[in-house]
Amino acid sequence: MQAPPSPHVNRPVMYHRWSEMTFMHWRYPPAEIQRLLPDGLTAETFDGTAWVGLTTFLMEDVRPPGLPPLPWLSRFPETNVRTYVRDEQGRDGVWFLSLDAGLLPAVLGARAGYRLPYFWSDMAVRASGARRGYRCRRRWPGPAGARCDAEVEMGEPLEESERDELAHFLTARYRLFTTVGGRPANARIEHADWPLRHARLVRLDQDLIQAGGLTAPDGPPVLHASRGVTVRIGMWGR
């Protein structure tokens, strides 16, 4: 099954590469998600439930247009807690409950420029063969000490028959939402279809989801992994 087509972002304000990505997803009651959303956004469901994702990865080649990547500013780990929403116009996308990043200037810039709930954290991404290790300890702002320690083993690429509607619902997301001036705003995201792989969760110790205002996830997650995609992010709009 083919993923929905990505939009084309004509005038990107940022370029990224999202590398060594692991998607971990759990089902949640829609009402539990809805109470955390601003007016104008509705929790999007699949098979009757909302979904919360814990995504861990490495940000690379981060830069605005016209500038080259800078080694000390363009590469850092990131871990997001996210869910999926629709706005009053029926457009779907991502709502972030938190974003932890290992680089303070990136956190300050994203909080100021994108109004996203970024946190500065002590983080690392380790790659050894098929194993990927992710570490996150939140520093600022609070709650300090919120954490995510995960170890994942990447498997074989998904066959085309395994790239089902749920896999695309959880990973093929081309719009992010925030609030600006008390009103929902959104930015389009352009990226290629994720080259998804199977993954096996070796270890997970986290409370970032609970720090975002949710109950602890129940049961094993739905897992996907990917080597990564390049990304173009557009300017905020309504």
C-alpha positions, 0 to 999 in steps of 0.5 A: 500500500502506498503512503499518502503523497507528500506536499511540496513545500515551495519556500522551506524555512528549515531543512532537516534530516531525521535519521536512525528513527524509531517509532513507538506507538500505543493506543489511547482513549480519544477522550484522554487525548482530547482534554490536552488539545486546544480548541479547534483540534480534534483527536484523530482515531484509527480503529476507534482509538487515538494513538500516542507516539514516542519517536526517538531519532537523530536530527542532522543537517539542520539549517535554514535556507542559504546556509550550510549545516554547521557541525556544532549546531546542525546535529543533535538527538531528539525525542518527541511525544506526539499524537495525531489530530484534525483541525476544523478544515479537516486537515490532519497532522501532528500535535506534540506533547513534548519535544526533547532535544540535546542542543540548547540553541535549537531548543530556544530557537524552536520555542521562540520561532515555532511555539513548540514545547521543546525541552533541553535534555542530556541525550545520546543516540548510539548505533552498533550494527542493528542495535540503536540506543537512545538516552534522554534526561530532561534538564530544562524547563521542568519537570527535570529528570523526565527520561527515556532510555530505549534500546531497539534492534532494527530488522529487515525492510517492510515488504510492500504488503506490510506497509498497511494503512496503520503504518502510514497513519502513524508515520506519513504525517505532513503537517504539524500544529501549534498555537500562535496568539491563542489560535491553532497554526500549522506548518507543512512538512515535505519528505519522501515515503519513510523506508520503514523497517521491522524493529524489536524493542530490547529495553524501554524505561520512560516517563516522558509520556506521563510527564506530558499529562497522560497515563502510562502506556499499556502493553507493548508498542507498535514498532517501526524503524527507519534509517531516515528521510530528508525534510523541508519545513514550511512557514506557519499558516492558518 
